[in-house]
Amino acid sequence: MPTECILSPDRFIREPERHSITGLSRTTWWRLEKEGQVPKRRALSANAVGWLLSEIVQWQAERRQA
C-alpha cells in the first residue's frame, strides 16, 4: 500500500486503528462519544462504522493543547 494512502488524513479508520491511535478502550470511547467529547463514528455500510482520521488527529491536537 502506498505511503500516501496510509498517511492520508481524509481516510476512514476502523476500530482497531482508532484504538491504536488514541489508546482509549472501546467502552471509554463510546462513553465520550455519547457525551460529545470525541469525534463521532460514521456509518460506512449497514454493519460497519469508521472515523475520519483527520478528525481523530485534530481531536488529539486539541487534547495536547488543553
Biopython code that builds the backbone (N, CA, C, O; Angstrom):
import numpy as np
from Bio.PDB.StructureBuilder import StructureBuilder

atoms = [
    (1, "MET", "N", (0.859, -1.184, 0.000)),
    (1, "MET", "CA", (0.000, 0.000, 0.000)),
    (1, "MET", "C", (0.897, 1.236, 0.000)),
    (1, "MET", "O", (1.841, 1.310, 0.786)),
    (2, "PRO", "N", (0.617, 2.202, -0.864)),
    (2, "PRO", "CA", (1.441, 3.418, -0.918)),
    (2, "PRO", "C", (1.368, 4.206, 0.392)),
    (2, "PRO", "O", (0.324, 4.246, 1.044)),
    (3, "THR", "N", (2.475, 4.824, 0.764)),
    (3, "THR", "CA", (2.542, 5.600, 1.994)),
    (3, "THR", "C", (1.520, 6.723, 2.002)),
    (3, "THR", "O", (0.945, 7.030, 3.046)),
    (4, "GLU", "N", (1.285, 7.342, 0.847)),
    (4, "GLU", "CA", (0.312, 8.449, 0.783)),
    (4, "GLU", "C", (-1.064, 7.990, 1.251)),
    (4, "GLU", "O", (-1.764, 8.742, 1.929)),
    (5, "CYS", "N", (-1.457, 6.783, 0.905)),
    (5, "CYS", "CA", (-2.762, 6.248, 1.283)),
    (5, "CYS", "C", (-2.816, 6.019, 2.795)),
    (5, "CYS", "O", (-3.820, 6.335, 3.433)),
    (6, "ILE", "N", (-1.750, 5.474, 3.367)),
    (6, "ILE", "CA", (-1.712, 5.174, 4.789)),
    (6, "ILE", "C", (-1.767, 6.448, 5.624)),
    (6, "ILE", "O", (-2.420, 6.475, 6.667)),
    (7, "LEU", "N", (-1.091, 7.498, 5.179)),
    (7, "LEU", "CA", (-0.997, 8.728, 5.945)),
    (7, "LEU", "C", (-2.038, 9.771, 5.577)),
    (7, "LEU", "O", (-2.078, 10.835, 6.194)),
    (8, "SER", "N", (-2.868, 9.500, 4.603)),
    (8, "SER", "CA", (-3.872, 10.463, 4.175)),
    (8, "SER", "C", (-4.831, 10.766, 5.325)),
    (8, "SER", "O", (-5.449, 9.846, 5.861)),
    (9, "PRO", "N", (-4.968, 12.033, 5.716)),
    (9, "PRO", "CA", (-5.842, 12.363, 6.835)),
    (9, "PRO", "C", (-7.329, 12.289, 6.498)),
    (9, "PRO", "O", (-8.166, 12.399, 7.394)),
    (10, "ASP", "N", (-7.662, 12.108, 5.255)),
    (10, "ASP", "CA", (-9.076, 12.069, 4.883)),
    (10, "ASP", "C", (-9.547, 10.660, 4.555)),
    (10, "ASP", "O", (-10.417, 10.462, 3.707)),
    (11, "ARG", "N", (-8.960, 9.690, 5.240)),
    (11, "ARG", "CA", (-9.422, 8.324, 5.041)),
    (11, "ARG", "C", (-10.141, 7.850, 6.297)),
    (11, "ARG", "O", (-9.939, 8.385, 7.387)),
    (12, "PHE", "N", (-10.973, 6.849, 6.125)),
    (12, "PHE", "CA", (-11.674, 6.277, 7.263)),
    (12, "PHE", "C", (-10.793, 5.252, 7.943)),
    (12, "PHE", "O", (-10.071, 4.498, 7.291)),
    (13, "ILE", "N", (-10.863, 5.235, 9.266)),
    (13, "ILE", "CA", (-10.172, 4.206, 10.028)),
    (13, "ILE", "C", (-11.219, 3.408, 10.788)),
    (13, "ILE", "O", (-12.282, 3.924, 11.136)),
    (14, "ARG", "N", (-10.908, 2.156, 11.039)),
    (14, "ARG", "CA", (-11.829, 1.285, 11.758)),
    (14, "ARG", "C", (-11.390, 1.185, 13.220)),
    (14, "ARG", "O", (-10.380, 1.770, 13.610)),
    (15, "GLU", "N", (-12.138, 0.459, 14.008)),
    (15, "GLU", "CA", (-11.934, 0.371, 15.458)),
    (15, "GLU", "C", (-10.516, -0.010, 15.878)),
    (15, "GLU", "O", (-9.954, 0.667, 16.739)),
    (16, "PRO", "N", (-9.912, -1.047, 15.322)),
    (16, "PRO", "CA", (-8.566, -1.397, 15.795)),
    (16, "PRO", "C", (-7.550, -0.262, 15.616)),
    (16, "PRO", "O", (-6.709, -0.037, 16.487)),
    (17, "GLU", "N", (-7.629, 0.440, 14.503)),
    (17, "GLU", "CA", (-6.708, 1.549, 14.270)),
    (17, "GLU", "C", (-7.046, 2.734, 15.174)),
    (17, "GLU", "O", (-6.144, 3.403, 15.678)),
    (18, "ARG", "N", (-8.327, 2.995, 15.379)),
    (18, "ARG", "CA", (-8.749, 4.072, 16.288)),
    (18, "ARG", "C", (-8.207, 3.803, 17.686)),
    (18, "ARG", "O", (-7.690, 4.707, 18.343)),
    (19, "HIS", "N", (-8.325, 2.581, 18.129)),
    (19, "HIS", "CA", (-7.829, 2.195, 19.445)),
    (19, "HIS", "C", (-6.317, 2.354, 19.514)),
    (19, "HIS", "O", (-5.790, 2.852, 20.508)),
    (20, "SER", "N", (-5.633, 1.942, 18.489)),
    (20, "SER", "CA", (-4.176, 2.042, 18.450)),
    (20, "SER", "C", (-3.712, 3.498, 18.498)),
    (20, "SER", "O", (-2.726, 3.810, 19.165)),
    (21, "ILE", "N", (-4.403, 4.375, 17.808)),
    (21, "ILE", "CA", (-4.030, 5.787, 17.751)),
    (21, "ILE", "C", (-4.338, 6.502, 19.064)),
    (21, "ILE", "O", (-3.507, 7.255, 19.573)),
    (22, "THR", "N", (-5.519, 6.269, 19.608)),
    (22, "THR", "CA", (-5.952, 7.020, 20.789)),
    (22, "THR", "C", (-5.575, 6.360, 22.105)),
    (22, "THR", "O", (-5.386, 7.045, 23.110)),
    (23, "GLY", "N", (-5.463, 5.042, 22.109)),
    (23, "GLY", "CA", (-5.178, 4.323, 23.346)),
    (23, "GLY", "C", (-6.379, 4.170, 24.251)),
    (23, "GLY", "O", (-6.256, 3.656, 25.362)),
    (24, "LEU", "N", (-7.542, 4.608, 23.791)),
    (24, "LEU", "CA", (-8.752, 4.521, 24.601)),
    (24, "LEU", "C", (-9.525, 3.259, 24.249)),
    (24, "LEU", "O", (-9.632, 2.890, 23.080)),
    (25, "SER", "N", (-10.062, 2.602, 25.270)),
    (25, "SER", "CA", (-10.835, 1.390, 25.048)),
    (25, "SER", "C", (-12.126, 1.711, 24.293)),
    (25, "SER", "O", (-12.551, 2.864, 24.213)),
    (26, "ARG", "N", (-12.718, 0.688, 23.758)),
    (26, "ARG", "CA", (-13.985, 0.835, 23.029)),
    (26, "ARG", "C", (-15.059, 1.428, 23.936)),
    (26, "ARG", "O", (-15.817, 2.302, 23.515)),
    (27, "THR", "N", (-15.126, 0.954, 25.181)),
    (27, "THR", "CA", (-16.142, 1.431, 26.124)),
    (27, "THR", "C", (-15.931, 2.892, 26.484)),
    (27, "THR", "O", (-16.884, 3.671, 26.507)),
    (28, "THR", "N", (-14.698, 3.267, 26.763)),
    (28, "THR", "CA", (-14.397, 4.663, 27.096)),
    (28, "THR", "C", (-14.712, 5.569, 25.926)),
    (28, "THR", "O", (-15.310, 6.629, 26.107)),
    (29, "TRP", "N", (-14.315, 5.163, 24.712)),
    (29, "TRP", "CA", (-14.597, 5.964, 23.524)),
    (29, "TRP", "C", (-16.106, 6.126, 23.337)),
    (29, "TRP", "O", (-16.582, 7.220, 23.036)),
    (30, "TRP", "N", (-16.849, 5.048, 23.515)),
    (30, "TRP", "CA", (-18.307, 5.095, 23.351)),
    (30, "TRP", "C", (-18.910, 6.093, 24.339)),
    (30, "TRP", "O", (-19.774, 6.889, 23.971)),
    (31, "ARG", "N", (-18.453, 6.052, 25.600)),
    (31, "ARG", "CA", (-18.968, 6.974, 26.610)),
    (31, "ARG", "C", (-18.653, 8.421, 26.240)),
    (31, "ARG", "O", (-19.528, 9.284, 26.311)),
    (32, "LEU", "N", (-17.411, 8.689, 25.846)),
    (32, "LEU", "CA", (-17.032, 10.047, 25.451)),
    (32, "LEU", "C", (-17.783, 10.495, 24.197)),
    (32, "LEU", "O", (-18.120, 11.671, 24.056)),
    (33, "GLU", "N", (-18.037, 9.568, 23.301)),
    (33, "GLU", "CA", (-18.785, 9.881, 22.087)),
    (33, "GLU", "C", (-20.216, 10.286, 22.439)),
    (33, "GLU", "O", (-20.757, 11.234, 21.868)),
    (34, "LYS", "N", (-20.820, 9.571, 23.373)),
    (34, "LYS", "CA", (-22.188, 9.911, 23.811)),
    (34, "LYS", "C", (-22.231, 11.290, 24.467)),
    (34, "LYS", "O", (-23.241, 11.988, 24.390)),
    (35, "GLU", "N", (-21.129, 11.679, 25.113)),
    (35, "GLU", "CA", (-21.043, 12.984, 25.769)),
    (35, "GLU", "C", (-20.612, 14.090, 24.819)),
    (35, "GLU", "O", (-20.547, 15.253, 25.217)),
    (36, "GLY", "N", (-20.316, 13.745, 23.565)),
    (36, "GLY", "CA", (-19.914, 14.729, 22.569)),
    (36, "GLY", "C", (-18.482, 15.217, 22.730)),
    (36, "GLY", "O", (-18.150, 16.303, 22.257)),
    (37, "GLN", "N", (-17.630, 14.441, 23.383)),
    (37, "GLN", "CA", (-16.267, 14.864, 23.655)),
    (37, "GLN", "C", (-15.245, 14.343, 22.653)),
    (37, "GLN", "O", (-14.090, 14.766, 22.682)),
    (38, "VAL", "N", (-15.641, 13.441, 21.775)),
    (38, "VAL", "CA", (-14.739, 12.871, 20.766)),
    (38, "VAL", "C", (-15.468, 12.840, 19.423)),
    (38, "VAL", "O", (-16.694, 12.940, 19.383)),
    (39, "PRO", "N", (-14.727, 12.704, 18.331)),
    (39, "PRO", "CA", (-15.386, 12.613, 17.019)),
    (39, "PRO", "C", (-16.348, 11.423, 16.959)),
    (39, "PRO", "O", (-16.068, 10.345, 17.481)),
    (40, "LYS", "N", (-17.471, 11.651, 16.316)),
    (40, "LYS", "CA", (-18.477, 10.602, 16.201)),
    (40, "LYS", "C", (-18.155, 9.656, 15.059)),
    (40, "LYS", "O", (-17.569, 10.039, 14.047)),
    (41, "ARG", "N", (-18.555, 8.417, 15.254)),
    (41, "ARG", "CA", (-18.401, 7.404, 14.211)),
    (41, "ARG", "C", (-19.334, 7.705, 13.053)),
    (41, "ARG", "O", (-20.337, 8.401, 13.209)),
    (42, "ARG", "N", (-18.995, 7.177, 11.902)),
    (42, "ARG", "CA", (-19.826, 7.347, 10.704)),
    (42, "ARG", "C", (-20.149, 5.978, 10.135)),
    (42, "ARG", "O", (-19.303, 5.084, 10.128)),
    (43, "ALA", "N", (-21.351, 5.821, 9.668)),
    (43, "ALA", "CA", (-21.756, 4.551, 9.067)),
    (43, "ALA", "C", (-21.078, 4.407, 7.710)),
    (43, "ALA", "O", (-21.192, 5.279, 6.849)),
    (44, "LEU", "N", (-20.373, 3.295, 7.532)),
    (44, "LEU", "CA", (-19.735, 3.007, 6.255)),
    (44, "LEU", "C", (-20.585, 2.053, 5.425)),
    (44, "LEU", "O", (-20.546, 2.075, 4.195)),
    (45, "SER", "N", (-21.343, 1.227, 6.109)),
    (45, "SER", "CA", (-22.297, 0.314, 5.474)),
    (45, "SER", "C", (-23.303, -0.070, 6.549)),
    (45, "SER", "O", (-23.304, 0.508, 7.636)),
    (46, "ALA", "N", (-24.140, -1.020, 6.258)),
    (46, "ALA", "CA", (-25.153, -1.429, 7.228)),
    (46, "ALA", "C", (-24.532, -1.963, 8.516)),
    (46, "ALA", "O", (-25.106, -1.799, 9.593)),
    (47, "ASN", "N", (-23.379, -2.592, 8.416)),
    (47, "ASN", "CA", (-22.767, -3.221, 9.586)),
    (47, "ASN", "C", (-21.359, -2.739, 9.896)),
    (47, "ASN", "O", (-20.649, -3.392, 10.660)),
    (48, "ALA", "N", (-20.937, -1.629, 9.333)),
    (48, "ALA", "CA", (-19.579, -1.150, 9.552)),
    (48, "ALA", "C", (-19.581, 0.343, 9.854)),
    (48, "ALA", "O", (-20.324, 1.120, 9.255)),
    (49, "VAL", "N", (-18.725, 0.721, 10.802)),
    (49, "VAL", "CA", (-18.546, 2.134, 11.130)),
    (49, "VAL", "C", (-17.067, 2.470, 11.080)),
    (49, "VAL", "O", (-16.211, 1.587, 11.130)),
    (50, "GLY", "N", (-16.784, 3.759, 10.980)),
    (50, "GLY", "CA", (-15.401, 4.214, 10.966)),
    (50, "GLY", "C", (-15.349, 5.677, 11.356)),
    (50, "GLY", "O", (-16.374, 6.338, 11.523)),
    (51, "TRP", "N", (-14.136, 6.160, 11.496)),
    (51, "TRP", "CA", (-13.907, 7.557, 11.847)),
    (51, "TRP", "C", (-12.985, 8.167, 10.818)),
    (51, "TRP", "O", (-12.136, 7.474, 10.258)),
    (52, "LEU", "N", (-13.139, 9.463, 10.558)),
    (52, "LEU", "CA", (-12.201, 10.148, 9.681)),
    (52, "LEU", "C", (-10.904, 10.374, 10.453)),
    (52, "LEU", "O", (-10.910, 10.922, 11.555)),
    (53, "LEU", "N", (-9.816, 9.951, 9.868)),
    (53, "LEU", "CA", (-8.516, 10.101, 10.513)),
    (53, "LEU", "C", (-8.236, 11.563, 10.817)),
    (53, "LEU", "O", (-7.664, 11.870, 11.863)),
    (54, "SER", "N", (-8.620, 12.467, 9.936)),
    (54, "SER", "CA", (-8.375, 13.896, 10.157)),
    (54, "SER", "C", (-9.066, 14.389, 11.428)),
    (54, "SER", "O", (-8.513, 15.226, 12.142)),
    (55, "GLU", "N", (-10.263, 13.884, 11.720)),
    (55, "GLU", "CA", (-10.974, 14.295, 12.931)),
    (55, "GLU", "C", (-10.300, 13.744, 14.186)),
    (55, "GLU", "O", (-10.260, 14.413, 15.218)),
    (56, "ILE", "N", (-9.772, 12.527, 14.096)),
    (56, "ILE", "CA", (-9.068, 11.931, 15.227)),
    (56, "ILE", "C", (-7.776, 12.713, 15.498)),
    (56, "ILE", "O", (-7.461, 13.012, 16.650)),
    (57, "VAL", "N", (-7.035, 13.040, 14.445)),
    (57, "VAL", "CA", (-5.788, 13.790, 14.587)),
    (57, "VAL", "C", (-6.066, 15.177, 15.171)),
    (57, "VAL", "O", (-5.321, 15.644, 16.033)),
    (58, "GLN", "N", (-7.121, 15.831, 14.712)),
    (58, "GLN", "CA", (-7.483, 17.151, 15.234)),
    (58, "GLN", "C", (-7.862, 17.049, 16.713)),
    (58, "GLN", "O", (-7.458, 17.889, 17.517)),
    (59, "TRP", "N", (-8.628, 16.034, 17.066)),
    (59, "TRP", "CA", (-9.021, 15.829, 18.457)),
    (59, "TRP", "C", (-7.787, 15.651, 19.334)),
    (59, "TRP", "O", (-7.713, 16.217, 20.424)),
    (60, "GLN", "N", (-6.809, 14.860, 18.861)),
    (60, "GLN", "CA", (-5.578, 14.657, 19.620)),
    (60, "GLN", "C", (-4.818, 15.976, 19.810)),
    (60, "GLN", "O", (-4.310, 16.253, 20.897)),
    (61, "ALA", "N", (-4.746, 16.768, 18.769)),
    (61, "ALA", "CA", (-4.042, 18.052, 18.847)),
    (61, "ALA", "C", (-4.704, 18.964, 19.861)),
    (61, "ALA", "O", (-4.017, 19.662, 20.607)),
    (62, "GLU", "N", (-6.025, 18.970, 19.900)),
    (62, "GLU", "CA", (-6.752, 19.793, 20.871)),
    (62, "GLU", "C", (-6.496, 19.306, 22.289)),
    (62, "GLU", "O", (-6.390, 20.113, 23.213)),
    (63, "ARG", "N", (-6.397, 18.000, 22.470)),
    (63, "ARG", "CA", (-6.137, 17.433, 23.792)),
    (63, "ARG", "C", (-4.740, 17.819, 24.283)),
    (63, "ARG", "O", (-4.542, 18.067, 25.472)),
    (64, "ARG", "N", (-3.772, 17.868, 23.360)),
    (64, "ARG", "CA", (-2.412, 18.227, 23.738)),
    (64, "ARG", "C", (-2.334, 19.681, 24.211)),
    (64, "ARG", "O", (-1.534, 20.014, 25.085)),
    (65, "GLN", "N", (-3.168, 20.537, 23.629)),
    (65, "GLN", "CA", (-3.157, 21.956, 23.970)),
    (65, "GLN", "C", (-3.859, 22.233, 25.294)),
    (65, "GLN", "O", (-3.585, 23.238, 25.949)),
    (66, "ALA", "N", (-4.759, 21.347, 25.682)),
    (66, "ALA", "CA", (-5.548, 21.569, 26.897)),
    (66, "ALA", "C", (-4.735, 21.372, 28.156)),
    (66, "ALA", "O", (-5.260, 21.523, 29.259)),
]
sb = StructureBuilder()
sb.init_structure("model")
sb.init_model(0)
sb.init_chain("A")
sb.init_seg("    ")
for serial, (resi, resn, name, xyz) in enumerate(atoms, 1):
    if name == "N":
        sb.init_residue(resn, " ", resi, " ")
    sb.init_atom(name, np.array(xyz, "f"), 0.0, 1.0, " ", f" {name:<3s}", serial, name[0])
structure = sb.get_structure()
